Structure formats: C-alpha cells, structure tokens
Amino acid sequence: MPQHISDDLETELLYQVDENPPATLTIGLGLQTALLFLSAIILMPTIAYQAAGVTESVAVWAIFASLVIAGIVSALQAYPLSRFGAGFVLAICPTAAALAVTVDALSAGGPSLLLSLMIATALFQLVFSYRISMFRRVITQTVSGVILILIPVTAAPIMFQRIGEVSPGKSEPIGLACAVVTLVAIILVSLYGRPRIRPWAPLVGIFAGGAVAGAFGLVDLDRISQASWVGLPATAWPTLEVDLGPSFWGLLPAFLIVAVSCSIRTVSSALAVQDVSWRSPRAPDLRSVQGALAAEAFSNLLAGLGGTMMNTTRSSSASIIRSTQVSARNVGLSLGAALIALAFLPKVTALILAMPPSVLAAYLAIMIATLFVTGMKLIVSEGLDYRRTLITGISFWIGAGCEYGLLVPDILPEVGGGILNNGLAIGGMTAIVMTVLLEMTVRRRRKLVMDLSVTGLPELREFVAQFGSDSGCSQKMLDRLDAVAEETLLTLVEGQSDSGTDARRLWVNAQSEGGDAIIEFVAKSSDGNIEDRIAFLGDASDSRPADRDISLHLLRHLASEVRHRQYHDIDFITVRIEGSKGPSML
C-alpha cells in the first residue's frame, strides 16, 4: 500500500507511469477522463463552425473527426511510435486559442482554406518539435504569455455576439439568462467544489444552462430524438482542395503564432505531467517534450485532412493525475479508445448541438478568460523587469489596436494583404522581434568551441579564467569556476566513453547575471542525465561504482545549481555558481 505524504490534498501515486493497474480501474479512469474532455472536443468545433456560418453537416463531421483524432493521438501520447508521443497520459483536444483564426479561415475560404492552413501549421510544428532547442531563447515565457493574452482579444467579438442568442441570429432576454446560469454554475463549482469535482465544472455549467433553456423550450429536442445511438455522421468526409490564394498568405502568420502558443503550452503540460507521473522526482526529459510536440503536430495534420480545427495538449492532464493518483500509460490508451467510441455515438453530439448558442458562448467566456490568466502567469513567471514589461505592453497594445482597426486605420488595413488586421499575428510577431533584438543586444556571452575530450581541459580552463577575470571575480570565485568547469568536462567525457561514441564537439557559453556566473555546456546527446545522477548520489539502488561519481560529488559541492536538459541529438548542461554565497575550494 502506498505511504501517505505530508500534503493535505495529495497522497503518493497508487500507480506510476510504468506500472499496470487492474483492467477495471484502467477502463473506468479512461472513460471518466474522456467524459471530462468531451465538452471541449465537441464545443470548440461547434462554436467555430456555427460562428463561420457553415452548414450543419460540415460542423457535425468536424466534431466526429475531432473526437477520432483526439482518441488516436491521446493513445499515441501514452505509447509513442518513434519520436511521436510523450510516453505519458496527455489528452489532445481542439483549442480555444485557435477559435478566432478558424472562424476567419472558414469565412474567407471554407474548409479547403482551413485544410491548407492546418497542413502548413502541422509542418511548422513538426520542425519546431525537432529543433525546439534552437528557439529556447526566442520563444520565451513572455512571448508565449503575450500571445495567450491576445487570443481573448481576437475571440471576444465571437463571444459577445452570441452571448444572448437563442438560435442563430436571434437574441432574447432568456438567452442572456441561460448564459448567466451557465457562467454562475461553472464559477461556483470551480471555486467551491472539492478537488475531484472541479474538473467537471464545464459539464455542470452546460447542463445547468441547458436545463434553463429546456424549461423555456429553447433546446432542440427533435435533434436529440432523431439522432441514432450508434453510427457515422450523415455526411461523408468532405472533398477538400488545397487553397494557396491571398487569404492563405494573409492568415498563415496568425495560424503560426497560435501554433507557437499551443506548442509552448504543450511544453508546460508535458513537463507538468512528468512531474506528477513518478513517485520520486526526476529531472525533466525534454526528449519526451519533443515527442509530445511531434504528436501534437501529427494531430493537426490529421485535423487538416479531416476538415476540423487545431488541437493542443490539455494542461489539466496533470491535475487529473493528481486527483486520481494514477499515471499509468494504460489509462492513456483507455482514454483514446473511449474518445473514439464516443465519436460513433451521434446522440452524444446531438445533445450538445441542441443547446442554444448563448450556453455555448458562456462556456467560451470561461475558456478565453482562463487563457488570459494563463498568459499573465507565464509573463510574471519570468519576473517583470523593465524589458519584459515593455515587450508585454507594446506587443499587447499594438495587437489590440490592429485587431480593432484603431491603429492608423486609414493606412494599415491596406498594407500586407490584410495581415495587419490580425491582432494576434501582429502582436505576437512584435513580441518575438523585440525579444530577438533584446537577445542580440543585451545578453553578451563568451563562447568557446572545443573537442569533448580531456585533452581540451587546458583550453577550457584558460577560457573560464579569462571570463572570470573580465567579470571582476575574486580569486575564490576564479578557483570555483575553474573547478566547476573541470568537473563538468570530466563528467561529460565519462558519459561519452560509457556510450561508446566517437569524440564529439563541445560548445561552452559563459555569462554573468546578477553577480552569479552561468556556464552552459552544449554537446550532442548522450545517455543518462547528470541532474538525475546528482540527485541520486548515494542512493542504495545506484549500482554505479562510487569512484565514478567523484566528479559529480565535487560538482554538487561547488555549484549552486546544475540543470541538464536533454533533447534529441543535443544536451544543455547549465551550471550556476553564486558570486557571494556557496562553498569555496579555499
């Protein structure tokens, strides 16, 4: 039996990611999780396609495709194939972040234009997943936060136009009442419900608003009764063509900006799931994150081919694991199977589609409000210094001004084929450009390229000594820098010999920050994580000879922080040495 830990609301995992719970528990948790995500998978395409004014048959097909794709890729996340999949329980769903751009694409060119944009987006995400290490200093938390707070700016008109509708184009006071009941129910459950009840808040709110709508005869009961229990959508897979016209190029930047935002959220979700999926803490595995991103790209490729909207990883996957205390991969497989099965139950889809638009708009209000708060949390998480504040403020107001035609309205709308009318694209690109300029002008780093070999130690020591001298370090600090560089190199060389590979190249970057020295070692990927090995030093389960860990012991003693981030094909080891605190070799 698991032992209880000190947290009030959390206990040790009953089953961690590599364990197999009983079949009944696996199936039950998979079905429960599928029901939790069902509302998002059905409602996002419903809202987008209704707002774009497409035929109902196309919307029904999009919902069916979204359920099937979510099921396939959620299972792939749990059981990866090659580099596709994280190896953890991560649900995939259509994202509210893509709502406004999806409506724009459907309105401008229909499903064919959406197909073209989704394929381009998926290819971009796939490249991003393979080369994410190259963007780690450009696509920052601040940039992602700016993008997220701009998404509600673009989606707000859709929400406010539909908040009082009882049927498409018709608004009545009772529609607003249904929306208010939906909002109040979601908020009350979210604020006052028990931890295991809170994830059900959206469903509770939808059915509360639906009950009010039903009392006034606003729920389409004929749609529900006529829908079959089991079957396929009445329409077949729509015939789609590639559309690379002016609308494609005008909307592509906005789609790519949304993809960047979704990718950053997926990175956060994948790291959070790793954190809660093991009983003993482990260093983050960025290769698993890359797998999650690649699976998300695959889901969007399928979404484009299937005629539906963009997907992303659900950040609530980690909170569900905390609640159920089960992170086993089999639950992810069961989740995928349950979502696919639900796709073949038309009555479930009809139940959501029968709700009045005001209820769906109230649900959307909660979703975009959450996006805004998430964006602000990302921005604040890096610390609000003057530069980040400036990037955030300027990017947001430029984006909002372009979105609502307030920024030089007589000139900008005529420039760039309409791209300057999209606040999300312009605001996001403003944040990226300002971050790149800041990176180029503010962060001055010393760099060294050498062979990853003991013979390069004198060159490394000379480089570190010169960096320390130029930074005004004391003699004690210089001694610590020298020792840290030596022990890190020896540890890396040991890992190279263990893996049996040929000599590799090593890139070393050094910079000072707030009186501390930060040295980054970059090399081609090898097996084993230095951060984990330091954490488990002296562990009884470690079978490594003690004399092989001498460098690690010294490194732990000398450095205030050691971070090892492993990507496919490349590793980043970042060592921080405090300038005024910490141990000294003297």
Secondary structure, DSSP 8 states (H G I E B T S, - for coil): -----S-SS----SB-TTS---HHHHHHHHHHHHHHHHHHHHHHHHHHHHHHT--HHHHHHHHHHHHHHHHHHHHHHHS-BTTB--SS---EEE-GGGHHHHHHHHHHHHHHHHHHHHHHHHHHHHHHHHSGGGGTTTS-HHHHHHHHHHHHHHHHHHHHHHTTEEETTEE-HHHHHHHHHHHHHHHHHHHHS-TTTGGGHHHHHHHHHHHHHHHTT-S-HHHHHHS-SS---SS---------SHHHHHHHHHHHHHHHHHHHHHHHHHHHHHHHH-SS-----HHHHHHHHHHHHHHHHHHHHHT---EEE-TTHHHHHHHHTB--HHHHHHHHHHHHHHHT-HHHHHHHHTS-HHHHHHHHHHHHHHHHHHHHHHHHHT---HHHHHHHHHHHHHHHHHHTT-SSTTTGGGSGGGGGG-HHHHHHHHHHHHHHHHHHHT---EEEEEESSGGGHHHHHHHHHHHHHHTT--HHHHHHHHHHHHHHHHHHHHHHHHHT----EEEEEEEEETTEEEEEEEE---SS-HHHHHHTTT-TT--S-GGGGHHHHHHHHH-SEEEEEEETTEEEEEEEE-SSSS----
